[in-house]
Amino acid sequence: MEDTREKQAVKATYFSIIGNFLLALLKYLAGYFGNSYALIADAIESTADIFSSFLVLFGLKYAQRPADKNHPYGHGRIEPLVTFAVVGFLIISATIIAYESIQNIGTPHELPKPWTLFVLGVIIIWKDASYRFVIKKSKETNSSSLKADAWHHRSDAITSVAAFLGISIALILGKGYESADDFAALLASGFILYNCYLIFRPAFGEIMDENVYQDLINEIKKRSAEVEGIKGTEKCFVRKSGSKYHVDLHAMVSGNLTVTQGHDTAHRLKDYLRYKIPDLGHVLIHIEPFRADTEL
């Protein structure tokens, strides 16, 4: 099952790379021949997306390496690090787009060609479909870097919508409103920067072992109560690494058990949890003597 999820994530990344390459070429050609800087700005972002998707691909493949002496919990932490790099690419592309937009606002230029709206319509539909496909795969594989790649598609769709509106305004209002296209590109850069925060925040929480997995903790405690010999649970800590969740759980058993019996009960609990919740990685069980006043 794990191999299947990893293959799905890699295939989704190849999908992003090929799609971004074709769209970057289409946007640049349409922007150049259609007199639209908003489309050229879109092409810049898509070009950055190609490199960031390659980073995601590297991260996914590196994260698949098995645990070793120096990395007993595996190599999954490469994913949030790759996410930070992806955010960096987004910030750079947004900065370039904003700078060039401001430069072009004060520079006289021709109105965009009407046919560029049809190109943008196709791009918006494609990028929204791409976002939905990749975000679905990111949820199926628990991949933070793949989620960042999905948000690249969403931010690309947003910039394309902004370009569509800017070109429409310029064409409808005519001469003197050529810069509406450039203002649209400038607005799009702001959306990209906002998306940077949305991508960065959960990845930062992951690398800092932030406690944001209460639903999973509740399920772990619920499943623990189903194991024979487990009287209740106390502390439960969860941290994410790659697509896996590592767990430290304090479980309570009868104080009359021998050390061997307590040890065997802990192993049954660990095996049961990993069977019922396949996303779990390492599960460390600390045995406590049962107290009637402790949470079940």
C-alpha positions in Angstrom: 0.0 0.0 0.0 2.8 2.4 0.9 4.5 1.8 -2.5 1.3 2.5 -4.3 0.8 5.8 -2.5 4.4 6.8 -3.2 3.9 5.9 -6.9 0.7 8.0 -7.0 2.5 11.0 -5.6 5.4 10.7 -8.1 2.9 10.3 -11.0 1.1 13.4 -9.9 4.4 15.3 -9.9 5.2 14.2 -13.4 1.8 15.4 -14.4 2.6 18.8 -12.9 5.9 19.0 -14.7 4.6 18.2 -18.1 1.5 20.4 -17.7 3.5 23.4 -16.5 6.0 23.1 -19.3 3.3 23.1 -22.0 1.4 25.9 -20.3 4.5 28.1 -19.8 5.2 27.8 -23.5 1.6 28.5 -24.5 1.4 31.5 -22.1 4.6 33.1 -23.3 3.7 32.8 -27.0 0.2 34.1 -26.4 1.5 36.9 -24.3 4.2 37.9 -26.7 2.0 37.9 -29.8 -1.1 39.0 -28.0 0.5 42.1 -26.3 -0.4 40.9 -22.8 2.1 41.2 -20.0 -0.3 39.5 -17.7 0.1 36.4 -19.8 3.8 36.8 -19.9 3.8 37.1 -16.1 1.7 33.9 -16.0 4.4 32.3 -18.1 7.1 33.4 -15.6 5.2 31.7 -12.8 4.6 28.5 -14.7 8.4 28.4 -15.5 9.1 28.7 -11.8 6.5 26.0 -11.2 8.5 23.6 -13.5 11.6 23.9 -11.3 9.6 23.7 -8.1 7.9 20.5 -9.3 11.3 19.0 -10.0 12.1 19.8 -6.3 8.9 18.1 -5.2 9.8 15.1 -7.3 13.3 14.9 -5.7 11.7 15.3 -2.2 9.2 12.5 -2.8 11.9 10.1 -4.1 14.3 11.0 -1.3 11.6 10.5 1.3 11.1 6.9 0.1 14.5 5.9 1.3 14.3 3.4 4.2 15.3 4.2 7.7 19.0 3.7 8.4 21.5 4.2 11.3 21.7 7.9 10.9 17.9 8.3 10.1 16.0 5.8 12.3 12.7 7.6 11.6 13.3 7.5 7.8 13.8 10.5 5.5 10.3 11.9 5.4 11.3 15.3 6.9 12.8 16.2 3.5 9.2 17.0 2.4 8.6 20.2 4.5 12.1 21.3 3.6 11.2 20.9 -0.1 8.0 22.8 0.6 10.1 25.7 2.0 12.1 25.7 -1.3 8.9 25.7 -3.3 7.6 28.7 -1.4 10.9 30.4 -2.2 10.3 29.9 -5.9 6.8 31.3 -5.5 8.1 34.4 -3.7 10.7 35.0 -6.4 8.2 34.7 -9.2 5.7 37.0 -7.4 8.4 39.6 -6.9 9.5 39.5 -10.6 5.9 39.8 -11.7 5.2 42.7 -9.4 8.4 44.5 -10.5 7.8 44.1 -14.2 4.1 45.0 -13.8 5.1 48.3 -12.1 7.6 49.0 -14.9 5.0 48.3 -17.6 2.3 50.4 -16.0 4.2 53.6 -16.8 5.2 52.4 -20.3 2.9 53.0 -23.2 1.9 49.8 -25.1 -0.7 48.4 -27.4 -4.0 46.9 -26.2 -4.0 43.1 -25.7 -5.4 41.0 -28.6 -9.0 39.8 -28.0 -8.1 36.1 -28.8 -5.9 36.0 -25.7 -9.1 35.7 -23.6 -9.8 32.4 -25.2 -6.3 31.2 -24.4 -6.8 32.3 -20.8 -10.2 30.5 -20.6 -8.6 27.2 -21.5 -5.7 27.8 -19.1 -8.1 28.6 -16.2 -10.1 25.4 -16.7 -7.0 23.3 -17.0 -5.2 24.7 -14.0 -8.3 24.4 -11.8 -8.6 20.8 -12.9 -4.9 20.2 -12.2 -5.3 21.7 -8.7 -8.2 19.4 -7.9 -6.3 16.4 -9.2 -3.0 17.1 -7.3 -4.7 18.2 -4.1 -6.6 14.9 -4.1 -3.4 13.0 -4.5 -1.7 15.0 -1.7 -4.5 14.0 0.7 -4.3 10.4 -0.3 -0.6 10.3 0.2 -0.3 12.7 3.2 2.4 14.6 1.3 2.9 18.3 2.3 5.2 19.0 -0.7 2.6 17.6 -3.1 0.1 19.9 -1.4 2.4 22.8 -2.1 2.6 21.7 -5.7 -1.2 21.7 -5.9 -1.3 25.2 -4.6 1.0 26.2 -7.4 -1.8 25.1 -9.8 -4.3 27.1 -7.8 -2.2 30.3 -7.7 -1.6 29.9 -11.4 -5.4 29.7 -11.9 -5.8 32.9 -9.8 -3.2 34.8 -11.9 -4.9 33.6 -15.0 -8.3 34.9 -13.7 -6.7 38.2 -12.9 -5.2 38.4 -16.4 -8.6 37.5 -17.9 -10.2 40.4 -16.0 -7.4 42.8 -16.8 -7.5 42.1 -20.5 -11.3 42.3 -20.5 -11.3 45.7 -18.9 -8.6 46.9 -21.3 -10.5 45.7 -24.4 -13.9 46.9 -23.2 -12.8 50.4 -22.1 -10.3 50.7 -25.0 -7.5 53.3 -25.5 -6.1 54.7 -22.3 -6.8 51.5 -20.3 -4.0 49.4 -21.7 -2.4 49.2 -18.2 -5.4 47.3 -16.8 -3.6 44.2 -18.0 -0.5 45.2 -15.9 -2.5 46.1 -12.8 -4.1 42.6 -13.1 -0.6 41.1 -13.1 0.3 43.2 -10.1 -2.8 42.0 -8.2 -2.0 38.4 -9.1 1.5 38.8 -7.5 -0.3 39.7 -4.2 -2.4 36.6 -4.4 0.7 34.5 -5.0 2.4 35.9 -1.9 -0.7 35.2 0.2 -0.7 31.6 -1.1 2.9 31.4 0.0 1.8 31.9 3.6 -0.9 29.2 3.2 1.6 26.7 1.9 4.4 27.7 4.4 2.4 27.6 7.6 1.5 23.9 7.8 4.9 22.8 6.6 6.5 25.0 9.3 4.2 23.4 11.9 5.2 19.9 10.6 8.9 20.6 11.0 8.3 22.1 14.5 6.3 19.1 15.6 3.2 21.3 16.2 0.3 19.6 17.9 -2.3 19.8 15.1 -3.5 16.1 15.0 -6.2 16.0 17.6 -8.5 14.0 15.4 -5.9 11.3 14.9 -5.1 11.3 18.7 -8.8 10.8 19.4 -8.8 7.8 17.0 -5.7 6.3 18.5 -7.2 6.5 22.0 -10.5 5.0 20.7 -8.7 2.1 19.0 -6.5 1.5 22.1 -9.6 0.9 24.2 -10.5 -2.0 21.8 -7.3 -4.0 22.8 -7.7 -6.6 25.5 -5.8 -5.7 28.6 -5.7 -1.9 27.9 -7.6 -0.1 30.7 -7.2 3.4 29.4 -4.7 6.0 27.9 -3.0 9.1 29.2 -0.6 11.1 27.1 -0.5 10.8 23.4 1.9 12.7 21.2 1.9 12.7 17.3 4.4 14.1 14.9 4.5 13.8 11.1 7.4 12.8 9.0 6.8 12.4 5.3 3.5 10.5 4.8 3.7 8.8 8.2 2.7 9.8 11.7 4.9 8.7 14.6 3.2 8.2 18.0 4.2 8.2 21.6 1.4 6.8 23.7 1.0 6.2 27.5 -1.3 3.2 27.9 -2.6 1.8 31.2 -2.8 -1.8 32.2 -3.6 -3.6 35.4 -0.9 -3.1 38.1 -1.0 -6.8 38.8 0.6 -7.8 35.5 4.1 -9.1 35.3 6.7 -7.2 33.3 6.5 -9.8 30.5 2.7 -9.6 30.4 2.8 -5.8 30.2 5.4 -6.0 27.5 3.3 -8.4 25.5 0.2 -6.2 25.9 2.1 -3.2 24.6 3.1 -5.1 21.5 -0.4 -6.2 20.9 -1.5 -2.6 21.2 1.2 -1.4 18.8 0.4 -4.0 16.2 -3.4 -3.3 16.5 -2.9 0.4 16.1 -0.7 0.1 13.0 -3.2 -2.4 11.5 -6.2 -0.2 12.1 -4.5 3.1 11.2 -2.1 2.3 8.3 -0.7 5.9 8.2 1.1 5.3 11.5 4.9 4.8 11.5 6.8 4.3 14.7 4.6 3.6 17.7 6.2 3.9 21.1 4.0 2.5 24.0 4.8 3.5 27.6 3.0 1.3 30.1 1.3 2.8 33.1 -0.5 1.1 36.1 -4.2 1.7 35.8 -5.9 4.3 38.0 -9.7 4.6 38.1 -9.6 8.4 37.8 -7.6 8.5 34.6 -9.2 9.2 31.2 -10.3 6.2 29.3 
